[in-house]
Amino acid sequence: MKKYIAEFIGTSWLVLGGCGSAVLAAAFPELGIGFVGVALAFGLTVISMAYAIGHISGCHLNPAVSIGLWAGGRFDGKDLPGYIIAQVLGGILGAGLLYLIASGQAGFEVGGFAANGYGEHSPGGYSMTAALVCEVVLTFFFLFVILGSTYSKAPRGLAGLAIGLCLTLIHLISIPVTNTSVNPARSTSQALFAGGWAIEQLWLFWVAPIVGALIAGFVYNMLSPEIED
């Protein structure tokens, strides 16, 4: 149960910190942090939680990560349902807290609420196909870095930093395309508050990250399977 609670708390921090930076600070007049700031915020949430709860739950914070680690032979499948439920609920808590904070501003409107989208709801107007390819490919590389940096022979203590910086880079690439998901729990939490189109397009932000994660897990396990001592 402790690991599920850790995933719940960690994912709420990911959503509050990452999506919060997009909703509250990205476009703040004259002082907004922009795309670079949002990308850093997502990376920093992962780095900070990696060292806070990594020893408890592994700090997945993402259903696609849990599934990819399972595909790579690093995670027990019996724990998948509990992890995914905890991550989605934690994301919803983070989005709910963000809503409470954001709605305290006079004239607040939910709008996109940092939800992920394609077509007319893509920040840069990218098509569904472009969004699908982007999310599959970037989730593949995200899991590839996770599997490599957490390998038993990798330098110890640096995995959190490598993973967080990888997520930052992913956001720098793909915020204009989809607002960056690579995480179904993050996408679900924001879509529930944005409603409408965000719910209708949510399927892509479950399917694409999971496909990318599965491919990465199987490929990395083939290249460098984890061997128990």
C-alpha positions as CSV (number, residue, x, y, z in Angstrom):
1,M,0.0,0.0,0.0
2,K,2.9,2.4,0.7
3,K,4.1,2.3,-2.9
4,Y,0.6,3.1,-4.2
5,I,0.4,6.1,-1.8
6,A,3.8,7.2,-2.9
7,E,2.7,7.1,-6.6
8,F,-0.5,9.0,-5.7
9,I,1.4,11.8,-4.0
10,G,4.2,11.9,-6.7
11,T,1.8,12.1,-9.6
12,S,-0.2,14.8,-7.9
13,W,3.0,16.8,-7.6
14,L,3.9,16.2,-11.3
15,V,0.5,17.6,-12.4
16,L,0.4,20.4,-9.9
17,G,4.0,21.4,-10.7
18,G,4.1,20.8,-14.4
19,C,0.6,21.8,-15.5
20,G,0.5,24.5,-12.8
21,S,3.5,26.2,-14.4
22,A,1.6,26.2,-17.7
23,V,-1.7,27.4,-16.3
24,L,-0.4,30.0,-13.8
25,A,3.0,31.1,-14.9
26,A,3.7,30.4,-18.6
27,A,2.0,33.5,-20.0
28,F,2.1,35.8,-17.0
29,P,2.4,39.4,-18.4
30,E,6.0,40.4,-19.0
31,L,7.3,37.8,-16.6
32,G,5.9,34.6,-18.0
33,I,8.2,31.5,-18.1
34,G,7.1,30.4,-21.6
35,F,7.7,26.9,-23.1
36,V,11.2,26.6,-21.6
37,G,9.9,27.3,-18.1
38,V,7.1,24.8,-18.4
39,A,9.5,22.2,-19.8
40,L,11.9,22.7,-16.8
41,A,9.0,22.6,-14.4
42,F,8.0,19.1,-15.6
43,G,11.6,17.9,-15.4
44,L,12.0,19.3,-11.9
45,T,8.9,17.6,-10.6
46,V,10.3,14.2,-11.7
47,I,13.8,14.9,-10.4
48,S,12.5,16.0,-7.0
49,M,10.2,13.1,-6.6
50,A,12.7,10.6,-7.9
51,Y,14.8,11.3,-4.8
52,A,11.8,11.6,-2.5
53,I,9.9,8.4,-3.4
54,G,12.2,6.5,-5.7
55,H,13.1,4.1,-2.8
56,I,9.5,3.5,-2.0
57,S,7.7,3.0,-5.4
58,G,10.4,3.5,-8.0
59,C,8.8,6.9,-8.9
60,H,6.9,5.9,-12.0
61,L,4.3,8.7,-11.9
62,N,3.0,7.6,-15.3
63,P,1.0,4.5,-16.5
64,A,3.1,4.3,-19.6
65,V,6.3,4.2,-17.5
66,S,4.9,1.3,-15.4
67,I,3.8,-0.6,-18.5
68,G,7.1,0.0,-20.2
69,L,9.1,-1.2,-17.2
70,W,6.9,-4.3,-17.1
71,A,7.6,-4.9,-20.8
72,G,11.3,-4.5,-20.1
73,G,11.2,-7.1,-17.4
74,R,11.7,-4.6,-14.6
75,F,8.3,-4.5,-13.0
76,D,5.9,-7.1,-11.7
77,G,2.7,-7.2,-13.7
78,K,0.5,-7.9,-10.6
79,D,1.3,-4.3,-9.4
80,L,0.2,-2.7,-12.7
81,P,-3.5,-2.1,-11.9
82,G,-2.7,-0.6,-8.5
83,Y,0.0,1.7,-9.9
84,I,-2.1,2.9,-12.7
85,I,-5.1,3.6,-10.5
86,A,-2.9,5.5,-8.0
87,Q,-1.3,7.5,-10.7
88,V,-4.6,8.6,-12.3
89,L,-6.2,9.5,-9.0
90,G,-3.0,11.4,-8.0
91,G,-3.1,13.3,-11.2
92,I,-6.8,14.2,-10.7
93,L,-5.9,15.5,-7.2
94,G,-3.1,17.6,-8.6
95,A,-5.5,19.0,-11.3
96,G,-8.1,19.7,-8.6
97,L,-5.7,21.6,-6.5
98,L,-4.6,23.6,-9.5
99,Y,-8.2,24.4,-10.4
100,L,-8.8,25.7,-6.8
101,I,-5.7,27.9,-7.1
102,A,-6.4,29.1,-10.6
103,S,-10.0,29.8,-10.0
104,G,-9.1,32.3,-7.3
105,Q,-8.2,34.9,-10.0
106,A,-10.9,37.3,-11.0
107,G,-12.3,36.5,-14.4
108,F,-10.8,33.0,-14.5
109,E,-12.0,30.7,-17.3
110,V,-10.9,27.0,-17.5
111,G,-10.1,27.1,-21.2
112,G,-7.7,24.5,-22.3
113,F,-6.3,24.1,-18.7
114,A,-3.0,22.7,-20.1
115,A,-4.9,19.7,-21.7
116,N,-3.3,17.8,-24.5
117,G,-4.8,18.0,-28.0
118,Y,-4.3,17.8,-31.7
119,G,-5.7,19.5,-34.8
120,E,-7.2,22.8,-33.8
121,H,-6.4,22.1,-30.2
122,S,-2.7,21.6,-30.8
123,P,-0.8,24.7,-29.7
124,G,0.8,24.7,-33.2
125,G,-2.1,23.3,-35.2
126,Y,-0.5,19.9,-35.8
127,S,-2.5,17.0,-37.2
128,M,-3.7,13.9,-35.4
129,T,-1.1,11.9,-37.3
130,A,1.7,14.2,-36.3
131,A,0.5,14.1,-32.7
132,L,0.3,10.3,-32.7
133,V,3.8,9.9,-34.1
134,C,5.2,12.5,-31.8
135,E,3.8,10.9,-28.6
136,V,4.8,7.3,-29.6
137,V,8.3,8.3,-30.5
138,L,9.0,10.6,-27.5
139,T,7.5,8.1,-25.1
140,F,9.8,5.4,-26.7
141,F,12.9,7.5,-26.0
142,F,11.6,8.5,-22.5
143,L,11.3,4.8,-21.5
144,F,14.6,4.0,-23.3
145,V,16.4,6.5,-21.0
146,I,14.5,5.3,-17.9
147,L,15.5,1.7,-18.6
148,G,19.1,2.6,-19.3
149,S,19.6,4.9,-16.4
150,T,18.1,2.5,-13.9
151,Y,20.0,-0.5,-15.2
152,S,21.9,-2.4,-12.5
153,K,25.3,-1.4,-14.1
154,A,24.4,2.2,-14.7
155,P,26.0,4.9,-12.4
156,R,24.2,4.9,-9.1
157,G,22.3,7.9,-7.9
158,L,22.1,9.7,-11.3
159,A,19.0,8.1,-12.7
160,G,16.6,10.8,-11.4
161,L,18.6,13.5,-13.0
162,A,18.9,11.8,-16.3
163,I,15.1,11.0,-16.4
164,G,14.1,14.5,-15.3
165,L,16.4,16.1,-18.0
166,C,15.0,13.7,-20.6
167,L,11.4,14.8,-19.7
168,T,12.5,18.4,-20.0
169,L,13.9,17.8,-23.5
170,I,10.8,16.0,-24.5
171,H,8.7,19.0,-23.5
172,L,11.0,21.4,-25.3
173,I,10.4,19.3,-28.5
174,S,6.7,18.6,-28.2
175,I,4.8,21.4,-26.4
176,P,4.0,23.0,-29.7
177,V,2.7,19.7,-31.1
178,T,0.4,18.3,-28.4
179,N,1.2,20.3,-25.2
180,T,3.2,17.2,-24.4
181,S,1.7,14.2,-22.8
182,V,3.8,11.0,-22.8
183,N,1.8,10.4,-19.6
184,P,-1.9,9.2,-19.7
185,A,-2.5,10.1,-16.1
186,R,-1.4,13.7,-16.7
187,S,-3.6,13.9,-19.8
188,T,-6.6,12.4,-18.0
189,S,-6.4,14.8,-15.1
190,Q,-6.4,17.9,-17.2
191,A,-9.0,16.6,-19.7
192,L,-11.5,16.1,-16.9
193,F,-11.4,19.8,-16.0
194,A,-11.2,21.1,-19.6
195,G,-14.0,18.8,-20.7
196,G,-15.5,18.7,-24.2
197,W,-12.8,18.3,-26.9
198,A,-10.2,17.3,-24.4
199,I,-12.2,14.3,-23.4
200,E,-12.9,13.4,-27.0
201,Q,-9.2,13.5,-27.9
202,L,-8.0,11.8,-24.7
203,W,-7.8,8.3,-26.4
204,L,-4.7,9.3,-28.3
205,F,-2.9,10.3,-25.1
206,W,-3.5,6.8,-23.7
207,V,-2.8,4.8,-26.8
208,A,0.3,6.6,-28.1
209,P,2.3,6.7,-24.9
210,I,1.5,3.0,-24.1
211,V,2.5,1.9,-27.6
212,G,5.8,3.8,-27.4
213,A,6.5,2.5,-23.9
214,L,5.8,-1.2,-24.9
215,I,8.1,-0.9,-27.9
216,A,10.9,0.6,-25.7
217,G,10.5,-2.0,-23.1
218,F,10.7,-4.9,-25.5
219,V,13.6,-3.4,-27.4
220,Y,15.7,-2.5,-24.4
221,N,15.1,-5.9,-22.9
222,M,16.3,-7.5,-26.1
223,L,19.4,-5.3,-26.2
224,S,20.4,-5.4,-22.5
225,P,18.2,-7.7,-20.4
226,E,18.5,-7.2,-16.6
227,I,20.4,-10.1,-15.1
228,E,19.9,-11.0,-11.5
229,D,23.0,-11.6,-9.5
